[in-house]
Amino acid sequence: MEYRKLGNSDLEVSVIGFGCWAMGKRYWGDDVDDELSIRAVHRALDLGVNLFDTADCYGSGHAETVLGQAIKGHRDEMIIATKGARVWDPATLEITGSDISAKHMIEACNASLKRLGIDYIDLYQVHTSYEGAPIEECAEALVKLQEEGKIRYIGVSNYPVEDIRRHMAKAPLASVQPPYNMLNRGIEKDLLPFCIEHNIGVLVYGPMAQGLLTGKYKKGDTWPETDLRHNNPRFHGERFERNLAAIERMKKIAERYGKTMSQLAVAWCLNQPGITVALCGTKRPEQIEETAGAAGWKLSEEDLAEIDRIIEETGAG
Ligand SMILES: NC(=O)c1ccc[n+]([C@@H]2O[C@H](COP(=O)([O-])OP(=O)(O)OC[C@H]3O[C@@H](n4cnc5c(N)ncnc54)[C@H](OP(=O)(O)O)[C@@H]3O)[C@@H](O)[C@H]2O)c1
C-alpha cells in the first residue's frame, strides 16, 4: 500500500480509502450484506488500507453501526472519517435536507461517536454546504468539538471554494471531499488549484463513477429501482453507450500493464496533481482486493494523454 500525508494534518492515510456508503444498505441495490461488509473492512486492513470513510446518513445510521462492529479490536489501525449535516425522517429514513447549525453538528457528531462505538473521530467532515448555510457557525462548533477531543481533524465535502474560504477564516481544514473521476473533471478548474496552494488534502469520491468505470457493464444492463444507478443518466441511453465505447478502449491500456479497468480508473485519480486519496466504494472483500491493487501504479504521460484522447473521441462523460 502507498501512504500520503493528509494536507497539513499528521495523518498518514492509505491512498485507497474504503468508502462505506453502500454499507448503509440503501440506494445500492439488494446485494449488500452486513457480514460481507465487515469481512471487507477486515480484508482492507490486511491489505494496508487504513482510511475508512462513512457518514451518519448512509443508511440513516446503519453504515456507522456496521463499521462500529468492524472497528472492535482494530481501532488503533484505523483512521475513521465520518460526516454530518444531512437530516432524515426517523419514520421513513428518507433524507429530507441538510443542517449545519452548531446545534445540529454537535448532536450529529455525538450520535456518530455512539454508533461507531469510539471516543474520538479522526476526521469529522461537514457533508455539504447549501444556500444560506451558516458556514462560520458550523466551523466554530467543529473547533469546539476538536477542543473537547471528540474529533482530531476537520474536513468539508461538497463545499465550493468560496465556502471553504469562509470556513478557513474560522477553523483549520485538513481535507475536502469532492466528486472526481475520468468522466467528471469539474474540480480541476478551481478547487484542486486552491487545495494545492493551501496544502489541503483531497479525498475524491466516486472514482469508479459508481461502478461504471469498473468495465463490468454492457449495453442492455438495467438496475432495480432500489439502486441509485437506476436514475443515473451516465448509465442510460446513448450516453451509456458512449461511456461503454470509451471503457472498451481504455481496458486495453489496463491490459498492457496486467491491470483491470477498475484499477486504471482509481490509479488515474491518484495520478492527478493534488489528489491525496481515492475513496473506493466497497461491498465485498474481493472488490477492495482489486481496487487496492491500483495503489503505487504510476501512469505515464502517454497513458494519461491516451485516456484524454479516448474520452474526447468517444464523447464519454
Ligand atoms: N461526500 C459525498 O457527498 C459522497 C458522495 C458519494 C460517495 N462518497 C464516498 O465515496 C465513496 C465512493 O463513492 P461511490 O461509492 O459513490 O462510488 P465508486 O467508488 O465509484 O463505486 C463504488 C461501487 O462500484 C462497485 N465496485 C467497487 N469495487 C469494484 C470492483 N473491484 N469490481 C467491480 N465493482 C466494484 C460497487 O458497486 P456494485 O458492486 O453494486 O457495482 C461499489 O459500491 C462512498 O462509499 C462514500 O464513502 C461521498
Ligand as a Chemical Component Dictionary entry (heavy atoms), coordinates in Angstrom:
data_LIG
# 
_chem_comp.id                   LIG 
_chem_comp.type                 NON-POLYMER 
_chem_comp.pdbx_formal_charge   0 
_chem_comp.three_letter_code    LIG 
# 
loop_
_chem_comp_atom.comp_id 
_chem_comp_atom.atom_id 
_chem_comp_atom.alt_atom_id 
_chem_comp_atom.type_symbol 
_chem_comp_atom.charge 
_chem_comp_atom.model_Cartn_x 
_chem_comp_atom.model_Cartn_y 
_chem_comp_atom.model_Cartn_z 
_chem_comp_atom.pdbx_ordinal 
LIG N1  N1  N 0  -19.288 13.245 0.280  1  
LIG C1  C1  C 0  -20.225 12.817 -0.517 2  
LIG O1  O1  O 0  -21.215 13.516 -0.790 3  
LIG C2  C2  C 0  -20.087 11.465 -1.128 4  
LIG C3  C3  C 0  -20.916 11.078 -2.216 5  
LIG C4  C4  C 0  -20.705 9.816  -2.769 6  
LIG C5  C5  C 0  -19.731 8.970  -2.239 7  
LIG N2  N2  N 1  -18.980 9.348  -1.159 8  
LIG C6  C6  C 0  -17.934 8.474  -0.573 9  
LIG O2  O2  O 0  -17.117 7.948  -1.599 10 
LIG C7  C7  C 0  -17.210 6.519  -1.621 11 
LIG C8  C8  C 0  -17.057 6.016  -3.041 12 
LIG O3  O3  O 0  -18.017 6.562  -3.923 13 
LIG P1  P1  P 0  -19.146 5.683  -4.587 14 
LIG O4  O4  O 0  -19.363 4.503  -3.713 15 
LIG O5  O5  O -1 -20.269 6.577  -4.899 16 
LIG O6  O6  O 0  -18.580 5.264  -5.992 17 
LIG P2  P2  P 0  -17.394 4.339  -6.590 18 
LIG O7  O7  O 0  -16.344 4.114  -5.593 19 
LIG O8  O8  O 0  -17.027 4.985  -7.872 20 
LIG O9  O9  O 0  -18.174 2.982  -6.924 21 
LIG C9  C9  C 0  -18.454 2.070  -5.919 22 
LIG C10 C10 C 0  -19.220 0.869  -6.446 23 
LIG O10 O10 O 0  -18.515 0.233  -7.517 24 
LIG C11 C11 C 0  -18.652 -1.185 -7.390 25 
LIG N3  N3  N 0  -17.283 -1.727 -7.224 26 
LIG C12 C12 C 0  -16.331 -1.327 -6.339 27 
LIG N4  N4  N 0  -15.192 -2.027 -6.493 28 
LIG C13 C13 C 0  -15.416 -2.867 -7.510 29 
LIG C14 C14 C 0  -14.620 -3.833 -8.127 30 
LIG N5  N5  N 0  -13.369 -4.042 -7.763 31 
LIG N6  N6  N 0  -15.163 -4.550 -9.157 32 
LIG C15 C15 C 0  -16.404 -4.320 -9.541 33 
LIG N7  N7  N 0  -17.234 -3.412 -8.987 34 
LIG C16 C16 C 0  -16.732 -2.681 -7.972 35 
LIG C17 C17 C 0  -19.520 -1.454 -6.171 36 
LIG O11 O11 O 0  -20.908 -1.482 -6.547 37 
LIG P3  P3  P 0  -21.606 -2.730 -7.281 38 
LIG O12 O12 O 0  -20.989 -3.969 -6.757 39 
LIG O13 O13 O 0  -23.052 -2.579 -6.972 40 
LIG O14 O14 O 0  -21.336 -2.484 -8.746 41 
LIG C18 C18 C 0  -19.311 -0.194 -5.356 42 
LIG O15 O15 O 0  -20.362 0.071  -4.461 43 
LIG C19 C19 C 0  -18.554 6.221  -0.928 44 
LIG O16 O16 O 0  -18.644 4.902  -0.438 45 
LIG C20 C20 C 0  -18.513 7.269  0.159  46 
LIG O17 O17 O 0  -17.656 6.882  1.225  47 
LIG C21 C21 C 0  -19.142 10.598 -0.628 48 
# 
loop_
_chem_comp_bond.comp_id 
_chem_comp_bond.atom_id_1 
_chem_comp_bond.atom_id_2 
_chem_comp_bond.value_order 
_chem_comp_bond.pdbx_ordinal 
LIG N1  C1  SING 1  
LIG C1  O1  DOUB 2  
LIG C1  C2  SING 3  
LIG C2  C3  SING 4  
LIG C2  C21 DOUB 5  
LIG C3  C4  DOUB 6  
LIG C4  C5  SING 7  
LIG C5  N2  DOUB 8  
LIG N2  C6  SING 9  
LIG N2  C21 SING 10 
LIG C6  O2  SING 11 
LIG C6  C20 SING 12 
LIG O2  C7  SING 13 
LIG C7  C8  SING 14 
LIG C7  C19 SING 15 
LIG C8  O3  SING 16 
LIG O3  P1  SING 17 
LIG P1  O4  DOUB 18 
LIG P1  O5  SING 19 
LIG P1  O6  SING 20 
LIG O6  P2  SING 21 
LIG P2  O7  DOUB 22 
LIG P2  O8  SING 23 
LIG P2  O9  SING 24 
LIG O9  C9  SING 25 
LIG C9  C10 SING 26 
LIG C10 O10 SING 27 
LIG C10 C18 SING 28 
LIG O10 C11 SING 29 
LIG C11 N3  SING 30 
LIG C11 C17 SING 31 
LIG N3  C12 SING 32 
LIG N3  C16 SING 33 
LIG C12 N4  DOUB 34 
LIG N4  C13 SING 35 
LIG C13 C14 SING 36 
LIG C13 C16 DOUB 37 
LIG C14 N5  SING 38 
LIG C14 N6  DOUB 39 
LIG N6  C15 SING 40 
LIG C15 N7  DOUB 41 
LIG N7  C16 SING 42 
LIG C17 O11 SING 43 
LIG C17 C18 SING 44 
LIG O11 P3  SING 45 
LIG P3  O12 DOUB 46 
LIG P3  O13 SING 47 
LIG P3  O14 SING 48 
LIG C18 O15 SING 49 
LIG C19 O16 SING 50 
LIG C19 C20 SING 51 
LIG C20 O17 SING 52 
# 
